């Protein structure tokens, strides 16, 4: 692959960092990303655990590059203390296609229609992946309980996908409901459409930050 994003995460983007010896994965902001060094700021409360890592600790980076998730083996070579701790990393091998089973999620707002209680809930997605979505809809009556099975139709540009979903949780936000759901038995074609829309949103988000 010739796309630079296939070899390392893009500056000002976000990446997952797995501390290999601890089996912990954290999200981090990418401050520096060059051929020679990568510097990240791990998210999360507190600083003690961020400074407890040691020079030489192995890590694995995961990020969205091109049309897939990529991974790069690396190690910590310096820990920069401060109000926002930064880890300095250096690659220990080539970047490859990620093999972890994680659906990439992005902030995506597309129209959503959910048949419910002899009517239809209308709203839009808050975020989206090929495995699920959070939808903010106009509520009426009683909201669906967790584990409820739903049908959901999403408008993705010129395409409409009709999916089977299951509610994971629901939250009231005034007259609107925020429904978190996972998709069940997604057809391959619909999965491809969802994945393309997610990667499009990630590219747009990155371009807006540049």
ChimeraX attribute file (.defattr): number of C-alpha atoms within 10 A of each C-alpha:
attribute: neighborCount
match mode: 1-to-1
recipient: residues
	/A:1	8
	/A:2	7
	/A:3	9
	/A:4	13
	/A:5	17
	/A:6	22
	/A:7	19
	/A:8	26
	/A:9	24
	/A:10	22
	/A:11	19
	/A:12	15
	/A:13	20
	/A:14	20
	/A:15	23
	/A:16	21
	/A:17	23
	/A:18	19
	/A:19	18
	/A:20	14
	/A:21	9
	/A:22	11
	/A:23	8
	/A:24	10
	/A:25	16
	/A:26	13
	/A:27	17
	/A:28	20
	/A:29	19
	/A:30	21
	/A:31	17
	/A:32	18
	/A:33	18
	/A:34	14
	/A:35	10
	/A:36	9
	/A:37	14
	/A:38	21
	/A:39	22
	/A:40	24
	/A:41	20
	/A:42	22
	/A:43	15
	/A:44	11
	/A:45	8
	/A:46	11
	/A:47	15
	/A:48	9
	/A:49	9
	/A:50	20
	/A:51	16
	/A:52	9
	/A:53	16
	/A:54	14
	/A:55	14
	/A:56	13
	/A:57	16
	/A:58	21
	/A:59	25
	/A:60	18
	/A:61	25
	/A:62	25
	/A:63	23
	/A:64	25
	/A:65	21
	/A:66	15
	/A:67	14
	/A:68	15
	/A:69	19
	/A:70	23
	/A:71	26
	/A:72	23
	/A:73	20
	/A:74	24
	/A:75	21
	/A:76	20
	/A:77	15
	/A:78	18
	/A:79	18
	/A:80	14
	/A:81	12
	/A:82	9
	/A:83	8
	/A:84	13
	/A:85	18
	/A:86	21
	/A:87	25
	/A:88	20
	/A:89	26
	/A:90	22
	/A:91	20
	/A:92	13
	/A:93	9
	/A:94	11
	/A:95	19
	/A:96	16
	/A:97	16
	/A:98	16
	/A:99	9
	/A:100	10
	/A:101	6
	/A:102	11
	/A:103	14
	/A:104	17
	/A:105	19
	/A:106	20
	/A:107	16
	/A:108	20
	/A:109	19
	/A:110	17
	/A:111	19
	/A:112	21
	/A:113	19
	/A:114	20
	/A:115	13
	/A:116	16
	/A:117	12
	/A:118	5
	/A:119	9
	/A:120	15
	/A:121	20
	/A:122	18
	/A:123	21
	/A:124	21
	/A:125	21
	/A:126	18
	/A:127	19
	/A:128	25
	/A:129	23
	/A:130	21
	/A:131	19
	/A:132	22
	/A:133	23
	/A:134	23
	/A:135	27
	/A:136	25
	/A:137	23
	/A:138	16
	/A:139	18
	/A:140	14
	/A:141	7
	/A:142	8
	/A:143	18
	/A:144	18
	/A:145	13
	/A:146	14
	/A:147	13
	/A:148	13
	/A:149	17
	/A:150	18
	/A:151	15
	/A:152	22
	/A:153	16
	/A:154	20
	/A:155	15
	/A:156	16
	/A:157	10
	/A:158	5
	/A:159	9
	/A:160	14
	/A:161	17
	/A:162	16
	/A:163	20
	/A:164	15
	/A:165	23
	/A:166	21
	/A:167	20
	/A:168	17
	/A:169	16
	/A:170	18
	/A:171	12
	/A:172	13
	/A:173	12
	/A:174	8
	/A:175	9
	/A:176	18
	/A:177	20
	/A:178	21
	/A:179	24
	/A:180	21
	/A:181	25
	/A:182	22
	/A:183	20
	/A:184	15
	/A:185	10
	/A:186	18
	/A:187	11
	/A:188	9
	/A:189	10
	/A:190	16
	/A:191	18
	/A:192	13
	/A:193	16
	/A:194	21
	/A:195	22
	/A:196	17
	/A:197	20
	/A:198	23
	/A:199	22
	/A:200	14
	/A:201	19
	/A:202	20
	/A:203	16
	/A:204	11
	/A:205	14
	/A:206	14
	/A:207	9
	/A:208	8
	/A:209	9
	/A:210	8
